[in-house]
Amino acid sequence: MPKIYLDNAAAAPVAPEVQQEVARAMKLTGNPSSFNDTGRAAAAELYKARLAVARFLGAHTEEIIFTSSGSEANNLAINGIAAAYGKKGSSIITTKIEHPSVLEPVKYLGRKGFKIIYAGNNKEGVVDTEDLKKNISGRTVLISVMYANNEIGTIEPVREIGMLIRDFRKKRNSKLPLFHVDACQAAGYLNMNVNTLGADLLSFNGSKIYGPRGVGVLYVRKGLKLEPMIRGGDQERGLRAGTENPPAILGLAKAVSLIKKDESRKTAELRDYFIEKINKVLPEARLNGPIGQGRLPNNVNISIPGLNSENILLELDKHGISAGSGSACTARSVEPSHVLKAIEVEKKYLSGVLRFSMGRETTKKDLDYVLKILPEAVAELKKRYGKD
């Protein structure tokens, strides 16, 4: 039985080159903060990794903060800005389709007195920039919009949002609002230059780009104030206390170096092939999110009426197919996807949701195998549970 891995949006396999780099970094004895030869050697390696990530983002090394995850980076960006600039404003704008690591800290700040405004979106999950623009005011501290949606693959108009924020600041001669972009799903496929995007803060992590789990990055534009969440030592410019993790950080830098521009094109061809064939072998399925260039190259999200995601995933598992049903951070939630509800998907399509996310190792042969097994699995489940 073949093993087909189509859950790369949850975590991509760690690249062999990354594994080798992590193994090498494990032999670095010193603490990068120590003032001795071994410490300085570790610090030098850490600087090289920071430089590689900075170049990837078009940023300066002092603008790169290493964290334990994309979720921590998002929390640090949102809570840190709110704490540092809260006296200058009381409003935060985001969307209803963000990752939980954005939505939850925003909700927390709402309970602390911030006014939370959710910009609208269309039925493909694209943020309504006009609605967002009309909600920006002199009291807006932060605007947080994801680069690409982790569930349905929608690519958001972050450059346009960045431009309208800059225009607003210029007209008012103000440093606010600041713009945060959660780019965790976009990092391996889209342009990540922070200057092109107009981002003041940007988050991404290792596990989505064939790097180690447990490591993330927060870009913080030079000159911004940010209150730390973890206090103690002065590591990471005093924004994240704690001994640095060279194996994870060096592994992340290696993963960044392996990203190739033609990856998006090749993966998008597989995505479009898969979508076209699913429509033929499973006509009752509904595609969630946009078609074509407005969608992440590796994302296919469908709903199958009359079934629930867990049963379908278990059935696919029996045939060696690993897929997902949405955000891995909420995979065990019994609630329907907040993203699908936000794009107004019909109730009958909220339960049987599957997310197939392709990766570097995915082949057309893999997808053909899934296209053979999936309709058989659906037919078997409908027969078993009496659904039609």
Backbone hydrogen bonds, N-H to C=O, Kabsch-Sander energy under -0.5 kcal/mol:
donor,donor_aa,acceptor,acceptor_aa,energy
4,I,2,P,-0.6
4,I,320,G,-3.3
5,Y,3,K,-0.6
6,L,4,I,-0.7
6,L,322,S,-3.1
8,N,357,S,-1.9
10,A,7,D,-1.3
11,A,7,D,-1.6
12,A,207,S,-3.1
15,A,210,Y,-2.2
19,Q,15,A,-2.4
20,Q,16,P,-2.1
21,E,17,E,-1.8
22,V,18,V,-2.8
23,A,19,Q,-2.3
24,R,20,Q,-2.2
25,A,21,E,-2.6
26,M,22,V,-1.8
27,K,24,R,-1.4
28,L,25,A,-1.8
29,T,27,K,-0.8
34,S,31,N,-2.7
36,N,34,S,-1.2
40,R,36,N,-2.9
41,A,37,D,-2.2
42,A,38,T,-2.0
43,A,39,G,-2.5
44,A,40,R,-2.2
45,E,41,A,-1.7
46,L,42,A,-2.2
47,Y,43,A,-2.2
48,K,44,A,-1.9
49,A,45,E,-1.9
50,R,46,L,-2.4
51,L,47,Y,-2.6
52,A,48,K,-2.1
53,V,49,A,-2.1
54,A,50,R,-2.6
55,R,51,L,-2.5
56,F,52,A,-1.8
57,L,53,V,-1.6
58,G,54,A,-0.8
58,G,55,R,-0.5
59,A,54,A,-3.2
63,E,60,H,-1.7
64,I,61,T,-1.7
65,I,63,E,-0.6
65,I,218,L,-2.1
67,T,216,G,-2.5
73,A,69,S,-1.9
74,N,70,G,-2.5
75,N,71,S,-2.4
76,L,72,E,-2.9
77,A,73,A,-2.2
78,I,74,N,-2.5
79,N,75,N,-2.6
80,G,75,N,-0.6
80,G,76,L,-1.7
81,I,77,A,-1.8
82,A,78,I,-2.2
83,A,79,N,-2.3
84,A,80,G,-1.7
85,Y,81,I,-2.7
86,G,82,A,-1.1
88,K,85,Y,-1.9
89,G,85,Y,-0.7
90,S,139,R,-1.4
91,S,139,R,-2.2
92,I,115,K,-2.5
93,I,142,L,-2.5
94,T,117,I,-2.4
96,K,119,A,-0.6
98,E,95,T,-0.8
102,V,99,H,-2.4
103,L,99,H,-2.3
104,E,100,P,-2.8
106,V,102,V,-1.8
107,K,103,L,-2.4
108,Y,104,E,-2.4
109,L,105,P,-2.2
110,G,106,V,-1.9
111,R,107,K,-1.8
112,K,108,Y,-0.9
113,G,110,G,-1.2
114,F,109,L,-2.4
115,K,90,S,-3.5
116,I,114,F,-0.6
117,I,92,I,-2.8
117,I,115,K,-0.5
119,A,94,T,-3.1
119,A,117,I,-0.6
122,N,126,V,-2.1
125,G,122,N,-1.7
128,D,120,G,-2.8
129,T,127,V,-1.0
132,L,128,D,-2.2
133,K,129,T,-2.6
134,K,130,E,-2.2
135,N,131,D,-0.8
135,N,132,L,-0.9
136,I,132,L,-0.5
136,I,133,K,-1.2
140,T,137,S,-1.7
141,V,91,S,-3.0
141,V,139,R,-0.5
142,L,91,S,-1.0
143,I,178,L,-2.6
144,S,93,I,-2.5
145,V,143,I,-0.5
145,V,180,H,-2.1
147,Y,182,D,-2.5
148,A,182,D,-0.6
149,N,154,T,-2.7
153,G,149,N,-1.2
155,I,294,G,-2.6
156,E,147,Y,-2.7
156,E,154,T,-0.6
158,V,156,E,-2.4
161,I,157,P,-2.2
162,G,158,V,-2.9
163,M,159,R,-2.3
164,L,160,E,-2.2
165,I,161,I,-2.0
166,R,162,G,-2.1
167,D,163,M,-2.4
168,F,164,L,-2.0
169,R,165,I,-2.4
170,K,166,R,-2.4
171,K,167,D,-2.2
172,R,168,F,-1.6
173,N,169,R,-0.9
174,S,169,R,-2.3
178,L,141,V,-2.5
180,H,143,I,-2.9
180,H,178,L,-0.5
181,V,201,L,-2.3
183,A,181,V,-0.9
183,A,203,S,-2.5
187,A,183,A,-1.6
189,Y,186,A,-2.2
190,L,186,A,-2.7
194,V,57,L,-2.6
194,V,192,M,-0.5
197,L,193,N,-2.0
198,G,194,V,-1.2
199,A,194,V,-1.7
200,D,179,F,-2.4
201,L,179,F,-2.0
202,L,219,Y,-1.5
203,S,181,V,-2.3
204,F,217,V,-1.8
206,G,215,V,-2.6
209,I,206,G,-1.5
211,G,206,G,-2.4
216,G,67,T,-2.0
217,V,204,F,-3.1
218,L,65,I,-2.8
219,Y,202,L,-3.2
220,V,63,E,-2.6
221,R,200,D,-2.9
224,L,221,R,-2.0
227,E,80,G,-1.5
229,M,239,L,-0.7
231,R,229,M,-0.6
238,G,234,D,-0.8
238,G,235,Q,-0.9
239,L,236,E,-2.2
240,R,235,Q,-1.3
241,A,230,I,-2.0
249,I,245,N,-2.5
250,L,246,P,-3.2
251,G,247,P,-1.7
252,L,248,A,-2.2
253,A,249,I,-2.2
254,K,250,L,-2.1
255,A,251,G,-2.2
256,V,252,L,-2.3
257,S,253,A,-1.8
258,L,254,K,-0.9
258,L,255,A,-0.7
259,I,256,V,-1.2
263,E,260,K,-1.3
264,S,261,K,-0.7
265,R,261,K,-0.5
266,K,262,D,-2.0
267,T,263,E,-2.3
268,A,264,S,-2.6
269,E,265,R,-1.7
270,L,266,K,-1.4
271,R,267,T,-2.5
272,D,268,A,-2.6
273,Y,269,E,-1.9
274,F,270,L,-2.5
275,I,271,R,-2.5
276,E,272,D,-2.2
277,K,273,Y,-2.2
278,I,274,F,-2.5
279,N,275,I,-1.8
280,K,276,E,-0.7
280,K,277,K,-0.6
281,V,277,K,-2.7
282,L,278,I,-2.6
285,A,282,L,-2.1
286,R,303,S,-2.6
288,N,301,N,-3.1
289,G,287,L,-0.5
294,G,291,I,-0.6
295,R,292,G,-1.8
296,L,153,G,-2.5
299,N,296,L,-1.4
300,V,356,F,-2.0
302,I,354,L,-2.6
303,S,286,R,-2.3
304,I,352,G,-2.9
306,G,348,K,-0.5
307,L,304,I,-1.1
309,S,351,S,-1.9
312,I,308,N,-1.6
313,L,309,S,-2.8
314,L,310,E,-2.3
315,E,311,N,-1.9
316,L,312,I,-2.6
317,D,313,L,-2.2
318,K,314,L,-1.3
319,H,315,E,-0.5
319,H,316,L,-1.3
320,G,317,D,-2.1
321,I,316,L,-2.4
322,S,4,I,-3.1
322,S,320,G,-0.6
323,A,321,I,-0.6
324,G,355,R,-2.1
330,T,327,S,-1.6
331,A,328,A,-1.0
333,S,330,T,-2.0
341,K,337,S,-1.9
342,A,338,H,-1.8
343,I,339,V,-1.5
344,E,341,K,-1.3
345,V,340,L,-2.4
349,Y,346,E,-2.0
350,L,347,K,-1.8
353,V,351,S,-1.5
354,L,302,I,-2.9
355,R,324,G,-3.5
356,F,300,V,-3.2
356,F,354,L,-0.6
357,S,6,L,-2.4
357,S,355,R,-0.6
358,M,298,N,-2.1
358,M,356,F,-0.5
362,T,359,G,-1.2
367,L,363,T,-1.8
368,D,364,K,-2.4
369,Y,365,K,-1.9
370,V,366,D,-2.0
371,L,367,L,-2.7
372,K,368,D,-1.3
373,I,369,Y,-2.4
374,L,370,V,-3.3
376,E,372,K,-0.8
377,A,373,I,-2.7
378,V,374,L,-2.6
379,A,375,P,-2.3
380,E,376,E,-2.3
381,L,377,A,-2.4
382,K,378,V,-2.4
383,K,379,A,-2.0
384,R,380,E,-2.5
385,Y,381,L,-2.6
386,G,382,K,-0.6
387,K,382,K,-1.7
